[in-house]
Amino acid sequence: MPKLFIPAAHGSRTEIPLRANANSLARAAQNDIVVDSVSASRRHARIIVAPAFVTIEDLGSSNGTYVNGERVQNQVLADGDAVRIGTFEMRL
């Protein structure tokens, strides 16, 4: 199963396993992955894990969803891609 890796202090990182189907990423507490950034929307993006691929979809956020530095609406993700929501960056 795919995972998100979030950099932490001193070179360590937090690992978040993604579940099959939709995983919501946003600032509000009811999301699957809570993004600790004031520039993240309460309902920002979702990562969809399908049998053949993983995609990210922006949900109409104010500040956008970025993959490898490019703003995206919907993007297939590859191993090692950098995903940024607000000031919060993680890797697949």
Jmol script that loads the backbone (N, CA, C; Angstrom):
load data "model"
ATOM      1  N   MET A   1       0.850  -1.178   0.000  1.00  0.00           N
ATOM      2  CA  MET A   1       0.000   0.000   0.000  1.00  0.00           C
ATOM      3  C   MET A   1       0.897   1.244   0.000  1.00  0.00           C
ATOM      4  N   PRO A   2       0.553   2.271  -0.790  1.00  0.00           N
ATOM      5  CA  PRO A   2       1.362   3.497  -0.829  1.00  0.00           C
ATOM      6  C   PRO A   2       1.372   4.214   0.520  1.00  0.00           C
ATOM      7  N   LYS A   3       2.407   5.034   0.712  1.00  0.00           N
ATOM      8  CA  LYS A   3       2.554   5.798   1.950  1.00  0.00           C
ATOM      9  C   LYS A   3       2.993   7.216   1.623  1.00  0.00           C
ATOM     10  N   LEU A   4       2.630   8.145   2.506  1.00  0.00           N
ATOM     11  CA  LEU A   4       3.153   9.501   2.454  1.00  0.00           C
ATOM     12  C   LEU A   4       4.236   9.609   3.512  1.00  0.00           C
ATOM     13  N   PHE A   5       5.300  10.293   3.186  1.00  0.00           N
ATOM     14  CA  PHE A   5       6.396  10.526   4.125  1.00  0.00           C
ATOM     15  C   PHE A   5       6.486  12.022   4.372  1.00  0.00           C
ATOM     16  N   ILE A   6       6.415  12.390   5.643  1.00  0.00           N
ATOM     17  CA  ILE A   6       6.447  13.800   6.036  1.00  0.00           C
ATOM     18  C   ILE A   6       7.746  14.046   6.784  1.00  0.00           C
ATOM     19  N   PRO A   7       8.589  14.973   6.279  1.00  0.00           N
ATOM     20  CA  PRO A   7       9.860  15.257   6.953  1.00  0.00           C
ATOM     21  C   PRO A   7       9.628  15.792   8.363  1.00  0.00           C
ATOM     22  N   ALA A   8      10.471  15.381   9.277  1.00  0.00           N
ATOM     23  CA  ALA A   8      10.412  15.858  10.660  1.00  0.00           C
ATOM     24  C   ALA A   8      11.794  16.383  11.045  1.00  0.00           C
ATOM     25  N   ALA A   9      11.920  16.818  12.261  1.00  0.00           N
ATOM     26  CA  ALA A   9      13.183  17.387  12.748  1.00  0.00           C
ATOM     27  C   ALA A   9      14.312  16.364  12.686  1.00  0.00           C
ATOM     28  N   HIS A  10      15.511  16.859  12.495  1.00  0.00           N
ATOM     29  CA  HIS A  10      16.741  16.059  12.549  1.00  0.00           C
ATOM     30  C   HIS A  10      16.783  14.931  11.523  1.00  0.00           C
ATOM     31  N   GLY A  11      16.166  15.135  10.352  1.00  0.00           N
ATOM     32  CA  GLY A  11      16.246  14.155   9.284  1.00  0.00           C
ATOM     33  C   GLY A  11      15.311  12.973   9.403  1.00  0.00           C
ATOM     34  N   SER A  12      14.557  12.885  10.479  1.00  0.00           N
ATOM     35  CA  SER A  12      13.596  11.784  10.594  1.00  0.00           C
ATOM     36  C   SER A  12      12.358  12.121   9.775  1.00  0.00           C
ATOM     37  N   ARG A  13      11.434  11.180   9.672  1.00  0.00           N
ATOM     38  CA  ARG A  13      10.205  11.436   8.931  1.00  0.00           C
ATOM     39  C   ARG A  13       9.060  10.616   9.504  1.00  0.00           C
ATOM     40  N   THR A  14       7.861  11.135   9.336  1.00  0.00           N
ATOM     41  CA  THR A  14       6.646  10.446   9.735  1.00  0.00           C
ATOM     42  C   THR A  14       6.095   9.731   8.521  1.00  0.00           C
ATOM     43  N   GLU A  15       5.661   8.514   8.722  1.00  0.00           N
ATOM     44  CA  GLU A  15       5.140   7.688   7.640  1.00  0.00           C
ATOM     45  C   GLU A  15       3.635   7.530   7.827  1.00  0.00           C
ATOM     46  N   ILE A  16       2.863   7.868   6.793  1.00  0.00           N
ATOM     47  CA  ILE A  16       1.407   7.747   6.861  1.00  0.00           C
ATOM     48  C   ILE A  16       0.941   6.805   5.759  1.00  0.00           C
ATOM     49  N   PRO A  17       0.473   5.602   6.121  1.00  0.00           N
ATOM     50  CA  PRO A  17      -0.039   4.683   5.100  1.00  0.00           C
ATOM     51  C   PRO A  17      -1.341   5.220   4.504  1.00  0.00           C
ATOM     52  N   LEU A  18      -1.494   5.077   3.210  1.00  0.00           N
ATOM     53  CA  LEU A  18      -2.725   5.478   2.533  1.00  0.00           C
ATOM     54  C   LEU A  18      -3.604   4.244   2.388  1.00  0.00           C
ATOM     55  N   ARG A  19      -4.875   4.408   2.607  1.00  0.00           N
ATOM     56  CA  ARG A  19      -5.791   3.280   2.470  1.00  0.00           C
ATOM     57  C   ARG A  19      -6.353   3.253   1.045  1.00  0.00           C
ATOM     58  N   ALA A  20      -6.905   2.148   0.649  1.00  0.00           N
ATOM     59  CA  ALA A  20      -7.532   2.031  -0.669  1.00  0.00           C
ATOM     60  C   ALA A  20      -8.671   3.038  -0.784  1.00  0.00           C
ATOM     61  N   ASN A  21      -8.888   3.521  -1.975  1.00  0.00           N
ATOM     62  CA  ASN A  21      -9.915   4.516  -2.300  1.00  0.00           C
ATOM     63  C   ASN A  21      -9.468   5.908  -1.878  1.00  0.00           C
ATOM     64  N   ALA A  22     -10.362   6.728  -1.326  1.00  0.00           N
ATOM     65  CA  ALA A  22     -10.070   8.143  -1.085  1.00  0.00           C
ATOM     66  C   ALA A  22      -9.476   8.406   0.298  1.00  0.00           C
ATOM     67  N   ASN A  23      -8.477   9.310   0.335  1.00  0.00           N
ATOM     68  CA  ASN A  23      -7.835   9.794   1.565  1.00  0.00           C
ATOM     69  C   ASN A  23      -7.874  11.315   1.506  1.00  0.00           C
ATOM     70  N   SER A  24      -8.595  11.955   2.417  1.00  0.00           N
ATOM     71  CA  SER A  24      -8.714  13.413   2.388  1.00  0.00           C
ATOM     72  C   SER A  24      -7.535  14.071   3.108  1.00  0.00           C
ATOM     73  N   LEU A  25      -7.062  15.189   2.521  1.00  0.00           N
ATOM     74  CA  LEU A  25      -5.959  15.968   3.096  1.00  0.00           C
ATOM     75  C   LEU A  25      -6.431  17.410   3.212  1.00  0.00           C
ATOM     76  N   ALA A  26      -6.419  17.958   4.412  1.00  0.00           N
ATOM     77  CA  ALA A  26      -6.861  19.331   4.607  1.00  0.00           C
ATOM     78  C   ALA A  26      -6.595  19.762   6.043  1.00  0.00           C
ATOM     79  N   ARG A  27      -6.966  21.006   6.342  1.00  0.00           N
ATOM     80  CA  ARG A  27      -6.706  21.589   7.658  1.00  0.00           C
ATOM     81  C   ARG A  27      -7.687  21.130   8.737  1.00  0.00           C
ATOM     82  N   ALA A  28      -8.937  20.841   8.367  1.00  0.00           N
ATOM     83  CA  ALA A  28      -9.965  20.485   9.349  1.00  0.00           C
ATOM     84  C   ALA A  28      -9.695  19.117   9.972  1.00  0.00           C
ATOM     85  N   ALA A  29     -10.040  18.985  11.232  1.00  0.00           N
ATOM     86  CA  ALA A  29      -9.743  17.770  12.012  1.00  0.00           C
ATOM     87  C   ALA A  29     -10.425  16.513  11.500  1.00  0.00           C
ATOM     88  N   GLN A  30     -11.534  16.628  10.785  1.00  0.00           N
ATOM     89  CA  GLN A  30     -12.247  15.437  10.323  1.00  0.00           C
ATOM     90  C   GLN A  30     -11.623  14.788   9.088  1.00  0.00           C
ATOM     91  N   ASN A  31     -10.540  15.339   8.569  1.00  0.00           N
ATOM     92  CA  ASN A  31      -9.877  14.755   7.407  1.00  0.00           C
ATOM     93  C   ASN A  31      -9.016  13.565   7.803  1.00  0.00           C
ATOM     94  N   ASP A  32      -8.743  12.704   6.819  1.00  0.00           N
ATOM     95  CA  ASP A  32      -7.899  11.529   7.074  1.00  0.00           C
ATOM     96  C   ASP A  32      -6.477  11.947   7.427  1.00  0.00           C
ATOM     97  N   ILE A  33      -5.957  12.945   6.718  1.00  0.00           N
ATOM     98  CA  ILE A  33      -4.621  13.482   6.984  1.00  0.00           C
ATOM     99  C   ILE A  33      -4.778  14.970   7.231  1.00  0.00           C
ATOM    100  N   VAL A  34      -4.514  15.392   8.458  1.00  0.00           N
ATOM    101  CA  VAL A  34      -4.674  16.794   8.835  1.00  0.00           C
ATOM    102  C   VAL A  34      -3.387  17.542   8.497  1.00  0.00           C
ATOM    103  N   VAL A  35      -3.540  18.587   7.695  1.00  0.00           N
ATOM    104  CA  VAL A  35      -2.420  19.392   7.229  1.00  0.00           C
ATOM    105  C   VAL A  35      -2.283  20.604   8.138  1.00  0.00           C
ATOM    106  N   ASP A  36      -1.166  20.686   8.838  1.00  0.00           N
ATOM    107  CA  ASP A  36      -0.929  21.752   9.807  1.00  0.00           C
ATOM    108  C   ASP A  36      -0.356  22.984   9.104  1.00  0.00           C
ATOM    109  N   SER A  37      -1.225  23.684   8.365  1.00  0.00           N
ATOM    110  CA  SER A  37      -0.816  24.889   7.646  1.00  0.00           C
ATOM    111  C   SER A  37      -2.029  25.798   7.508  1.00  0.00           C
ATOM    112  N   VAL A  38      -1.883  27.063   7.885  1.00  0.00           N
ATOM    113  CA  VAL A  38      -2.998  27.997   7.768  1.00  0.00           C
ATOM    114  C   VAL A  38      -3.345  28.276   6.314  1.00  0.00           C
ATOM    115  N   SER A  39      -2.433  27.984   5.384  1.00  0.00           N
ATOM    116  CA  SER A  39      -2.716  28.201   3.966  1.00  0.00           C
ATOM    117  C   SER A  39      -3.403  26.994   3.318  1.00  0.00           C
ATOM    118  N   ALA A  40      -3.679  25.954   4.100  1.00  0.00           N
ATOM    119  CA  ALA A  40      -4.450  24.803   3.610  1.00  0.00           C
ATOM    120  C   ALA A  40      -5.928  25.077   3.864  1.00  0.00           C
ATOM    121  N   SER A  41      -6.760  24.680   2.924  1.00  0.00           N
ATOM    122  CA  SER A  41      -8.203  24.833   3.089  1.00  0.00           C
ATOM    123  C   SER A  41      -8.737  23.757   4.036  1.00  0.00           C
ATOM    124  N   ARG A  42      -9.945  23.984   4.560  1.00  0.00           N
ATOM    125  CA  ARG A  42     -10.568  22.974   5.426  1.00  0.00           C
ATOM    126  C   ARG A  42     -10.914  21.718   4.638  1.00  0.00           C
ATOM    127  N   ARG A  43     -11.162  21.870   3.357  1.00  0.00           N
ATOM    128  CA  ARG A  43     -11.428  20.755   2.428  1.00  0.00           C
ATOM    129  C   ARG A  43     -10.526  21.010   1.222  1.00  0.00           C
ATOM    130  N   HIS A  44      -9.335  20.464   1.226  1.00  0.00           N
ATOM    131  CA  HIS A  44      -8.299  20.878   0.277  1.00  0.00           C
ATOM    132  C   HIS A  44      -8.095  19.909  -0.891  1.00  0.00           C
ATOM    133  N   ALA A  45      -7.767  18.657  -0.597  1.00  0.00           N
ATOM    134  CA  ALA A  45      -7.445  17.692  -1.662  1.00  0.00           C
ATOM    135  C   ALA A  45      -7.742  16.285  -1.189  1.00  0.00           C
ATOM    136  N   ARG A  46      -7.688  15.363  -2.151  1.00  0.00           N
ATOM    137  CA  ARG A  46      -7.797  13.952  -1.780  1.00  0.00           C
ATOM    138  C   ARG A  46      -6.846  13.146  -2.652  1.00  0.00           C
ATOM    139  N   ILE A  47      -6.316  12.100  -2.044  1.00  0.00           N
ATOM    140  CA  ILE A  47      -5.483  11.141  -2.757  1.00  0.00           C
ATOM    141  C   ILE A  47      -6.314   9.880  -2.907  1.00  0.00           C
ATOM    142  N   ILE A  48      -6.410   9.411  -4.148  1.00  0.00           N
ATOM    143  CA  ILE A  48      -7.198   8.219  -4.442  1.00  0.00           C
ATOM    144  C   ILE A  48      -6.243   7.086  -4.797  1.00  0.00           C
ATOM    145  N   VAL A  49      -6.332   6.010  -4.031  1.00  0.00           N
ATOM    146  CA  VAL A  49      -5.505   4.829  -4.259  1.00  0.00           C
ATOM    147  C   VAL A  49      -6.371   3.795  -4.979  1.00  0.00           C
ATOM    148  N   ALA A  50      -6.061   3.580  -6.252  1.00  0.00           N
ATOM    149  CA  ALA A  50      -6.752   2.589  -7.083  1.00  0.00           C
ATOM    150  C   ALA A  50      -5.803   1.411  -7.301  1.00  0.00           C
ATOM    151  N   PRO A  51      -6.303   0.286  -7.798  1.00  0.00           N
ATOM    152  CA  PRO A  51      -5.422  -0.867  -7.994  1.00  0.00           C
ATOM    153  C   PRO A  51      -4.224  -0.582  -8.912  1.00  0.00           C
ATOM    154  N   ALA A  52      -4.410   0.233  -9.950  1.00  0.00           N
ATOM    155  CA  ALA A  52      -3.340   0.449 -10.932  1.00  0.00           C
ATOM    156  C   ALA A  52      -2.535   1.721 -10.719  1.00  0.00           C
ATOM    157  N   PHE A  53      -3.063   2.699  -9.985  1.00  0.00           N
ATOM    158  CA  PHE A  53      -2.372   3.975  -9.845  1.00  0.00           C
ATOM    159  C   PHE A  53      -2.879   4.751  -8.637  1.00  0.00           C
ATOM    160  N   VAL A  54      -2.147   5.813  -8.306  1.00  0.00           N
ATOM    161  CA  VAL A  54      -2.506   6.725  -7.217  1.00  0.00           C
ATOM    162  C   VAL A  54      -2.643   8.111  -7.835  1.00  0.00           C
ATOM    163  N   THR A  55      -3.736   8.803  -7.534  1.00  0.00           N
ATOM    164  CA  THR A  55      -3.926  10.157  -8.051  1.00  0.00           C
ATOM    165  C   THR A  55      -4.196  11.125  -6.908  1.00  0.00           C
ATOM    166  N   ILE A  56      -3.928  12.397  -7.175  1.00  0.00           N
ATOM    167  CA  ILE A  56      -4.290  13.460  -6.234  1.00  0.00           C
ATOM    168  C   ILE A  56      -5.221  14.407  -6.973  1.00  0.00           C
ATOM    169  N   GLU A  57      -6.215  14.908  -6.263  1.00  0.00           N
ATOM    170  CA  GLU A  57      -7.202  15.805  -6.840  1.00  0.00           C
ATOM    171  C   GLU A  57      -7.397  17.001  -5.909  1.00  0.00           C
ATOM    172  N   ASP A  58      -7.252  18.191  -6.453  1.00  0.00           N
ATOM    173  CA  ASP A  58      -7.534  19.407  -5.687  1.00  0.00           C
ATOM    174  C   ASP A  58      -9.049  19.559  -5.607  1.00  0.00           C
ATOM    175  N   LEU A  59      -9.561  19.948  -4.452  1.00  0.00           N
ATOM    176  CA  LEU A  59     -11.010  20.054  -4.243  1.00  0.00           C
ATOM    177  C   LEU A  59     -11.483  21.503  -4.244  1.00  0.00           C
ATOM    178  N   GLY A  60     -10.875  22.330  -5.097  1.00  0.00           N
ATOM    179  CA  GLY A  60     -11.261  23.735  -5.186  1.00  0.00           C
ATOM    180  C   GLY A  60     -10.633  24.585  -4.101  1.00  0.00           C
ATOM    181  N   SER A  61      -9.451  24.205  -3.657  1.00  0.00           N
ATOM    182  CA  SER A  61      -8.769  24.941  -2.587  1.00  0.00           C
ATOM    183  C   SER A  61      -8.388  26.347  -3.042  1.00  0.00           C
ATOM    184  N   SER A  62      -8.221  27.237  -2.091  1.00  0.00           N
ATOM    185  CA  SER A  62      -7.831  28.618  -2.393  1.00  0.00           C
ATOM    186  C   SER A  62      -6.384  28.735  -2.844  1.00  0.00           C
ATOM    187  N   ASN A  63      -5.480  27.997  -2.202  1.00  0.00           N
ATOM    188  CA  ASN A  63      -4.051  28.147  -2.468  1.00  0.00           C
ATOM    189  C   ASN A  63      -3.449  27.051  -3.338  1.00  0.00           C
ATOM    190  N   GLY A  64      -4.246  26.105  -3.763  1.00  0.00           N
ATOM    191  CA  GLY A  64      -3.787  25.103  -4.716  1.00  0.00           C
ATOM    192  C   GLY A  64      -3.095  23.901  -4.104  1.00  0.00           C
ATOM    193  N   THR A  65      -2.960  22.893  -4.944  1.00  0.00           N
ATOM    194  CA  THR A  65      -2.268  21.653  -4.632  1.00  0.00           C
ATOM    195  C   THR A  65      -1.129  21.529  -5.630  1.00  0.00           C
ATOM    196  N   TYR A  66       0.059  21.204  -5.149  1.00  0.00           N
ATOM    197  CA  TYR A  66       1.254  21.174  -5.999  1.00  0.00           C
ATOM    198  C   TYR A  66       1.896  19.796  -5.974  1.00  0.00           C
ATOM    199  N   VAL A  67       2.329  19.354  -7.154  1.00  0.00           N
ATOM    200  CA  VAL A  67       3.096  18.119  -7.289  1.00  0.00           C
ATOM    201  C   VAL A  67       4.403  18.484  -7.990  1.00  0.00           C
ATOM    202  N   ASN A  68       5.512  18.228  -7.319  1.00  0.00           N
ATOM    203  CA  ASN A  68       6.842  18.553  -7.850  1.00  0.00           C
ATOM    204  C   ASN A  68       6.935  20.014  -8.301  1.00  0.00           C
ATOM    205  N   GLY A  69       6.312  20.904  -7.512  1.00  0.00           N
ATOM    206  CA  GLY A  69       6.389  22.339  -7.761  1.00  0.00           C
ATOM    207  C   GLY A  69       5.380  22.894  -8.750  1.00  0.00           C
ATOM    208  N   GLU A  70       4.579  22.047  -9.375  1.00  0.00           N
ATOM    209  CA  GLU A  70       3.589  22.488 -10.358  1.00  0.00           C
ATOM    210  C   GLU A  70       2.186  22.392  -9.773  1.00  0.00           C
ATOM    211  N   ARG A  71       1.404  23.469  -9.949  1.00  0.00           N
ATOM    212  CA  ARG A  71       0.021  23.441  -9.469  1.00  0.00           C
ATOM    213  C   ARG A  71      -0.787  22.479 -10.334  1.00  0.00           C
ATOM    214  N   VAL A  72      -1.587  21.614  -9.668  1.00  0.00           N
ATOM    215  CA  VAL A  72      -2.365  20.604 -10.389  1.00  0.00           C
ATOM    216  C   VAL A  72      -3.815  20.622  -9.935  1.00  0.00           C
ATOM    217  N   GLN A  73      -4.688  20.166 -10.813  1.00  0.00           N
ATOM    218  CA  GLN A  73      -6.092  19.918 -10.476  1.00  0.00           C
ATOM    219  C   GLN A  73      -6.279  18.437 -10.203  1.00  0.00           C
ATOM    220  N   ASN A  74      -5.699  17.618 -11.064  1.00  0.00           N
ATOM    221  CA  ASN A  74      -5.785  16.173 -10.952  1.00  0.00           C
ATOM    222  C   ASN A  74      -4.503  15.616 -11.555  1.00  0.00           C
ATOM    223  N   GLN A  75      -3.804  14.761 -10.822  1.00  0.00           N
ATOM    224  CA  GLN A  75      -2.499  14.294 -11.272  1.00  0.00           C
ATOM    225  C   GLN A  75      -2.258  12.864 -10.799  1.00  0.00           C
ATOM    226  N   VAL A  76      -1.757  12.021 -11.699  1.00  0.00           N
ATOM    227  CA  VAL A  76      -1.304  10.696 -11.298  1.00  0.00           C
ATOM    228  C   VAL A  76       0.015  10.879 -10.565  1.00  0.00           C
ATOM    229  N   LEU A  77       0.175  10.208  -9.435  1.00  0.00           N
ATOM    230  CA  LEU A  77       1.390  10.324  -8.631  1.00  0.00           C
ATOM    231  C   LEU A  77       2.317   9.137  -8.875  1.00  0.00           C
ATOM    232  N   ALA A  78       3.612   9.417  -8.807  1.00  0.00           N
ATOM    233  CA  ALA A  78       4.631   8.377  -8.936  1.00  0.00           C
ATOM    234  C   ALA A  78       5.449   8.329  -7.653  1.00  0.00           C
ATOM    235  N   ASP A  79       6.095   7.205  -7.431  1.00  0.00           N
ATOM    236  CA  ASP A  79       6.952   7.039  -6.261  1.00  0.00           C
ATOM    237  C   ASP A  79       7.968   8.173  -6.191  1.00  0.00           C
ATOM    238  N   GLY A  80       8.057   8.837  -5.042  1.00  0.00           N
ATOM    239  CA  GLY A  80       9.009   9.916  -4.836  1.00  0.00           C
ATOM    240  C   GLY A  80       8.483  11.303  -5.150  1.00  0.00           C
ATOM    241  N   ASP A  81       7.269  11.427  -5.705  1.00  0.00           N
ATOM    242  CA  ASP A  81       6.712  12.745  -6.005  1.00  0.00           C
ATOM    243  C   ASP A  81       6.566  13.576  -4.733  1.00  0.00           C
ATOM    244  N   ALA A  82       6.882  14.868  -4.857  1.00  0.00           N
ATOM    245  CA  ALA A  82       6.704  15.814  -3.754  1.00  0.00           C
ATOM    246  C   ALA A  82       5.321  16.448  -3.888  1.00  0.00           C
ATOM    247  N   VAL A  83       4.530  16.376  -2.828  1.00  0.00           N
ATOM    248  CA  VAL A  83       3.186  16.956  -2.793  1.00  0.00           C
ATOM    249  C   VAL A  83       3.202  18.078  -1.775  1.00  0.00           C
ATOM    250  N   ARG A  84       2.697  19.261  -2.184  1.00  0.00           N
ATOM    251  CA  ARG A  84       2.647  20.395  -1.253  1.00  0.00           C
ATOM    252  C   ARG A  84       1.234  20.940  -1.199  1.00  0.00           C
ATOM    253  N   ILE A  85       0.760  21.082   0.041  1.00  0.00           N
ATOM    254  CA  ILE A  85      -0.532  21.690   0.341  1.00  0.00           C
ATOM    255  C   ILE A  85      -0.253  22.788   1.336  1.00  0.00           C
ATOM    256  N   GLY A  86      -0.462  24.036   0.924  1.00  0.00           N
ATOM    257  CA  GLY A  86      -0.068  25.165   1.760  1.00  0.00           C
ATOM    258  C   GLY A  86       1.444  25.146   1.932  1.00  0.00           C
ATOM    259  N   THR A  87       1.912  25.195   3.150  1.00  0.00           N
ATOM    260  CA  THR A  87       3.359  25.128   3.423  1.00  0.00           C
ATOM    261  C   THR A  87       3.768  23.727   3.841  1.00  0.00           C
ATOM    262  N   PHE A  88       2.867  22.792   3.761  1.00  0.00           N
ATOM    263  CA  PHE A  88       3.064  21.422   4.219  1.00  0.00           C
ATOM    264  C   PHE A  88       3.507  20.565   3.038  1.00  0.00           C
ATOM    265  N   GLU A  89       4.724  19.999   3.122  1.00  0.00           N
ATOM    266  CA  GLU A  89       5.216  19.175   2.027  1.00  0.00           C
ATOM    267  C   GLU A  89       5.435  17.747   2.482  1.00  0.00           C
ATOM    268  N   MET A  90       5.129  16.818   1.586  1.00  0.00           N
ATOM    269  CA  MET A  90       5.275  15.391   1.863  1.00  0.00           C
ATOM    270  C   MET A  90       5.684  14.683   0.582  1.00  0.00           C
ATOM    271  N   ARG A  91       6.122  13.441   0.692  1.00  0.00           N
ATOM    272  CA  ARG A  91       6.524  12.643  -0.481  1.00  0.00           C
ATOM    273  C   ARG A  91       5.761  11.333  -0.487  1.00  0.00           C
ATOM    274  N   LEU A  92       5.458  10.889  -1.701  1.00  0.00           N
ATOM    275  CA  LEU A  92       4.788   9.610  -1.870  1.00  0.00           C
ATOM    276  C   LEU A  92       5.832   8.511  -1.807  1.00  0.00           C
TER     277      LEU A  92
END
end "model"
wireframe off; spacefill off
backbone 0.3
color backbone group
